[in-house]
Amino acid sequence: MPIYEFQCADCGEKKEILFRSNDEKVEMKCDKCGSVNLQRVLSSTNFSVSGGAGAGAARASSSSHKCSGGSCSTYDIPGPR
């Protein structure tokens, strides 16, 4: 069940919408101004790595690069692949 974040193109209000299934009908309307002009945005991430932070421990890192849509970020999070 993915949660997607949308931003109203008219007033800038952000809203998260849970999609329980592909067939579910979800009201795509801004809670603040009532506009149906919502655009999906990339949600910010938040994670924490704890324990084992001694010498030689793997650490999370990120890098930015150019892509066809402008600027993209890549995250390398330690752990099983």
Backbone torsions as a table, in degrees:
resi	resn	phi	psi	omega
1	MET	NA	95.8	-178.5
2	PRO	-76.9	147.6	172.8
3	ILE	-111.1	124.8	179.2
4	TYR	-112.3	148.3	178.3
5	GLU	-106.0	134.1	179.8
6	PHE	-124.5	152.9	176.2
7	GLN	-126.7	135.0	178.5
8	CYS	-71.8	126.6	179.9
9	ALA	-73.8	-15.3	-178.2
10	ASP	-91.4	-45.4	-176.1
11	CYS	-116.6	-10.0	177.3
12	GLY	87.1	-2.2	179.6
13	GLU	-63.9	138.7	177.5
14	LYS	-102.4	148.9	-176.6
15	LYS	-147.6	138.1	174.5
16	GLU	-100.8	137.6	179.7
17	ILE	-128.0	128.3	177.7
18	LEU	-91.1	127.5	176.3
19	PHE	-107.1	111.4	-177.9
20	ARG	-77.1	-30.9	177.9
21	SER	-156.6	165.9	179.2
22	ASN	-67.9	-24.4	-176.5
23	ASP	-90.8	-9.2	-176.2
24	GLU	-68.6	137.0	174.8
25	LYS	-89.0	120.5	-177.6
26	VAL	-119.0	134.3	178.1
27	GLU	-72.3	115.5	-179.4
28	MET	-100.6	80.7	-176.7
29	LYS	-142.8	140.2	178.4
30	CYS	-68.4	130.9	179.0
31	ASP	-70.8	-25.5	-175.9
32	LYS	-84.0	-51.3	-173.7
33	CYS	-114.1	-8.4	178.0
34	GLY	85.0	0.7	-179.0
35	SER	-68.1	149.3	174.4
36	VAL	-101.6	9.6	-178.5
37	ASN	-89.6	70.2	-179.1
38	LEU	-101.6	142.0	178.0
39	GLN	-122.8	135.0	179.1
40	ARG	-71.7	135.2	179.3
41	VAL	-120.7	157.4	176.9
42	LEU	-77.3	119.6	-179.4
43	SER	-71.7	145.9	175.6
44	SER	-73.9	151.0	-179.2
45	THR	-103.8	156.1	178.0
46	ASN	-147.1	118.5	178.3
47	PHE	-144.3	161.6	179.9
48	SER	-136.8	134.2	175.8
49	VAL	-111.1	123.8	-178.3
50	SER	-128.1	158.5	178.1
51	GLY	77.8	150.2	175.4
52	GLY	62.8	30.8	-176.4
53	ALA	-89.5	26.1	179.8
54	GLY	-74.8	-175.5	-179.9
55	ALA	-58.3	134.0	178.2
56	GLY	84.3	-1.1	179.9
57	ALA	-72.1	144.1	178.7
58	ALA	-70.0	142.6	179.6
59	ARG	-125.8	150.4	176.6
60	ALA	-72.8	146.4	177.8
61	SER	-145.0	162.3	176.7
62	SER	-138.3	155.7	176.9
63	SER	-144.2	149.4	178.3
64	SER	-112.3	146.5	178.1
65	HIS	-152.8	165.5	178.8
66	LYS	-78.3	141.9	174.1
67	CYS	-141.7	177.1	-174.6
68	SER	-60.7	-26.6	-179.8
69	GLY	-91.4	1.3	-178.7
70	GLY	127.0	-103.8	-179.0
71	SER	-119.6	135.9	-179.8
72	CYS	-124.8	153.9	176.0
73	SER	-119.0	144.2	175.7
74	THR	-120.4	133.9	179.7
75	TYR	-112.7	132.6	175.8
76	ASP	-114.5	106.2	-176.6
77	ILE	-108.2	123.4	-177.9
78	PRO	-64.1	150.6	178.0
79	GLY	140.9	-176.0	-179.4
80	PRO	-65.3	146.0	-179.4
81	ARG	-105.2	NA	NA
